[in-house]
Amino acid sequence: YDGGESLPSNEIELEMVISSVDGPASVPLSIYPNPATDMIRIQSASEMSSVTILNHSGKIMIQEQVGTDHHRISVSKLNTGLYIVGIEDKTGKVIYRRLAVQ
């Protein structure tokens, strides 16, 4: 193959860019305790459809489907460090918050 291009592949590479973390949100949202050691509680004024916890490089560490305005997630298996929590509502809007795990 001499075309100078790479061969086709079934793999794609995605890059996620988070433009705002802890910015203003139209829906009141709380994640506590923060910093956390074992369990976090997420409370929202509207119904959440999913919660995703990402590490510093954007890898999904935890992803759970929700369906209510409150949820608990165990973070006891996560290493100490900073994480991003993405909370998606039923309209598809995602709000990002920082989470420290000790």
PLY file of the C-alpha trace (Angstrom):
ply
format ascii 1.0
element vertex 102
property float x
property float y
property float z
element edge 101
property int vertex1
property int vertex2
end_header
0.00 0.00 0.00
1.88 3.01 -1.29
-0.76 5.72 -1.05
0.88 7.39 1.95
-2.29 6.99 3.96
-2.86 4.63 6.81
-4.86 1.49 6.20
-8.54 1.58 7.16
-9.29 0.36 10.67
-12.34 -0.52 12.73
-10.95 1.59 15.56
-11.76 5.24 16.07
-10.21 7.64 18.51
-12.44 10.10 20.33
-11.30 13.11 22.26
-13.60 14.58 24.88
-13.25 18.25 25.66
-14.87 19.56 28.83
-15.36 23.26 28.40
-16.59 24.01 31.91
-16.38 22.27 35.25
-18.24 23.63 38.24
-19.59 26.48 36.12
-23.06 27.89 36.53
-25.80 25.33 36.22
-29.45 25.88 35.46
-30.34 22.93 37.69
-29.28 22.95 41.37
-27.01 19.98 41.99
-25.02 18.75 44.96
-22.44 16.00 45.36
-21.44 15.16 48.90
-19.30 14.45 50.77
-16.55 16.03 48.74
-13.80 14.99 49.34
-15.14 11.45 49.55
-13.68 8.19 50.83
-16.41 5.56 50.44
-19.77 6.71 49.08
-21.04 9.87 47.39
-24.60 11.12 47.24
-25.84 13.13 44.29
-28.95 15.27 44.63
-30.47 17.18 41.71
-33.55 19.34 41.30
-34.46 17.33 38.20
-34.38 13.68 37.21
-30.95 12.34 36.23
-30.60 9.69 33.54
-26.95 8.73 34.13
-23.87 9.51 36.20
-20.34 9.05 34.87
-17.09 9.42 36.83
-14.00 10.14 34.72
-10.35 10.13 35.74
-7.86 12.91 34.88
-7.29 11.54 31.37
-11.00 11.16 30.56
-11.24 7.40 31.08
-14.64 6.26 32.35
-14.12 4.78 35.81
-17.78 4.39 36.83
-20.97 4.76 34.80
-24.43 4.15 36.18
-27.96 4.63 34.89
-30.15 6.55 37.33
-33.77 7.60 36.61
-34.36 9.63 39.81
-33.34 12.98 41.30
-30.99 11.36 43.85
-28.36 8.63 43.65
-25.57 7.00 45.69
-22.33 5.70 44.19
-19.52 3.80 45.88
-16.13 5.39 45.19
-14.23 3.10 47.55
-12.45 1.31 44.67
-11.17 4.55 43.11
-7.60 5.63 43.75
-6.94 8.83 45.67
-7.15 11.79 43.32
-9.34 14.21 41.44
-12.17 13.06 39.19
-14.85 14.64 37.01
-18.47 13.64 37.60
-20.79 14.04 34.62
-24.49 14.07 35.42
-26.81 13.71 32.44
-30.44 14.76 32.76
-33.35 13.24 30.87
-33.04 15.87 28.10
-29.42 14.85 27.41
-27.79 17.90 29.02
-24.64 17.02 30.99
-23.36 18.98 33.99
-19.79 18.40 35.16
-18.51 18.72 38.72
-15.15 18.02 40.37
-14.81 15.25 42.92
-11.87 14.58 45.21
-11.40 11.03 46.45
-9.20 10.44 49.50
0 1
1 2
2 3
3 4
4 5
5 6
6 7
7 8
8 9
9 10
10 11
11 12
12 13
13 14
14 15
15 16
16 17
17 18
18 19
19 20
20 21
21 22
22 23
23 24
24 25
25 26
26 27
27 28
28 29
29 30
30 31
31 32
32 33
33 34
34 35
35 36
36 37
37 38
38 39
39 40
40 41
41 42
42 43
43 44
44 45
45 46
46 47
47 48
48 49
49 50
50 51
51 52
52 53
53 54
54 55
55 56
56 57
57 58
58 59
59 60
60 61
61 62
62 63
63 64
64 65
65 66
66 67
67 68
68 69
69 70
70 71
71 72
72 73
73 74
74 75
75 76
76 77
77 78
78 79
79 80
80 81
81 82
82 83
83 84
84 85
85 86
86 87
87 88
88 89
89 90
90 91
91 92
92 93
93 94
94 95
95 96
96 97
97 98
98 99
99 100
100 101
